[in-house]
Amino acid sequence: MYNFIAKLLNFIESSTDQSNSDIVIAEYILRNTYELPNKSIYEVADACHTSPATITRFCKRFDDISFKELKEYARTFIEFNHTELNLDKMKDNFYPERLNEYFNDLTYSIEQTKELMKSKNLMGVINRIHKAEKLAFFGVTFSHLLARNAQFKFIRLGKYVTAYSNHENQISDALSLRKGDFALVISFSGDTRFIVRLVKVLKGQGIPIVAITGREDSFLARNAEEIILVSDKSDSDFKSPIIEEISMLSIINSIYLVYSLFLNSLEGP
C-alpha cells in the first residue's frame, strides 16, 4: 500500500533537478492524491505543464503501468487511509483519558518487550552483525523507518548497511546479498504479502535472517535463524503502529547499545 507513496518519494529524492518532469509529476501526485482518481490525463498534464505522452512515460517508469492503473493505485491508497481510525470506538474518548490510556499501554508494552528479550538471542545477533561483511535491513512502511534508523546507527559504527524504501529495491538488494552478508527483517506481523516474498528470496539466497517481530508463529519468525520478540500489545483504534513501533525501536536501540559495548570491549583499555 505505502509502496505507492514510497516510489513517488524516490522519484523526488533521487534527483536534485526539481524541474525534471518526473519530479514535477511525482510532486503533483503527492499534493493531489485524493483528487487524482477523478482527473483525466489531460488535466494532470496541463497542471504539470507537460504533455499526456510525458505522463504516460512517467507511469511506465513508475511501475510499468498505465495512467488508469496509476489512478487505481491512488484510489486504493485513499480507501486504506479512510480506515486509519476506528472512529466508532474513539468518539466517546476525550483526549486526556485517551492519552493516559495510551501511555499505560506503551509502558506495558515496553516492560513486556524487556522481559521477552533473551540475552542469548541478543548476543547471537551481535555476533552475526560483527562477522557480517554487509548488513541489509528490511522493513516496509513504519518498519522501514526503523530499518533506516538502524542503518544510520550501524553505519556510524563502521558497518556497511543498506535499507531501501520501496519493494523493488528491497528485493534487488536481497538478490544481491552474498555469503557472509546478513539480513535483519523488521515486521510486527511477520506475515504481510511482501514480507513473505522477501523472506523467500532471502532463503533462496542462503542468507541468514534475524527477525524483529511481535508474532512468534509468523512466516518471518518460522524462517529466521534468530528471533527477537517484542510485545504483541497494539492499539486497535489505529492502523498505524503507535505502540508497536516504540517496542521495535527499543529493540533496535538495545542491539545498537550492546554492539557498541561489544566493540568497546574488543578495543580494550
Stockholm file with secondary structure:
# STOCKHOLM 1.0

chainA/1-269         MYNFIAKLLNFIESSTDQSNSDIVIAEYILRNTYELPNKSIYEVADACHTSPATITRFCKRFDDISFKELKEYARTFIEFNHTELNLDKMKDNFYPERLNEYFNDLTYSIEQTKELMKSKNLMGVINRIHKAEKLAFFGVTFSHLLARNAQFKFIRLGKYVTAYSNHENQISDALSLRKGDFALVISFSGDTRFIVRLVKVLKGQGIPIVAITGREDSFLARNAEEIILVSDKSDSDFKSPIIEEISMLSIINSIYLVYSLFLNSLEGP
#=GR chainA/1-269 SS CTHHHHHHHHHHHTCSCTTSHHHHHHHHHHHTTTTGGGCCHHHHHHHTTSCHHHHHHHHHHHHSCCHHHHHHHHHHHHHHHHTSBCHHHHTTCCHHHHHHHHHHHHHHHHHHHHHHCCHHHHHHHHHHHHHCSCEEEECCTHHHHHHHHHHHHHHTTTCCEECCSSHHHHHHHHHHCCTTCEEEEECSSSCSHHHHHHHHHHHHTTCCEEEEESCTTSHHHHTCSEEEECCCCCCTTBSSCTTHHHHHHHHHHHHHHHHHHHHHHHHCC
#=GC SS_cons         CTHHHHHHHHHHHTCSCTTSHHHHHHHHHHHTTTTGGGCCHHHHHHHTTSCHHHHHHHHHHHHSCCHHHHHHHHHHHHHHHHTSBCHHHHTTCCHHHHHHHHHHHHHHHHHHHHHHCCHHHHHHHHHHHHHCSCEEEECCTHHHHHHHHHHHHHHTTTCCEECCSSHHHHHHHHHHCCTTCEEEEECSSSCSHHHHHHHHHHHHTTCCEEEEESCTTSHHHHTCSEEEECCCCCCTTBSSCTTHHHHHHHHHHHHHHHHHHHHHHHHCC
//
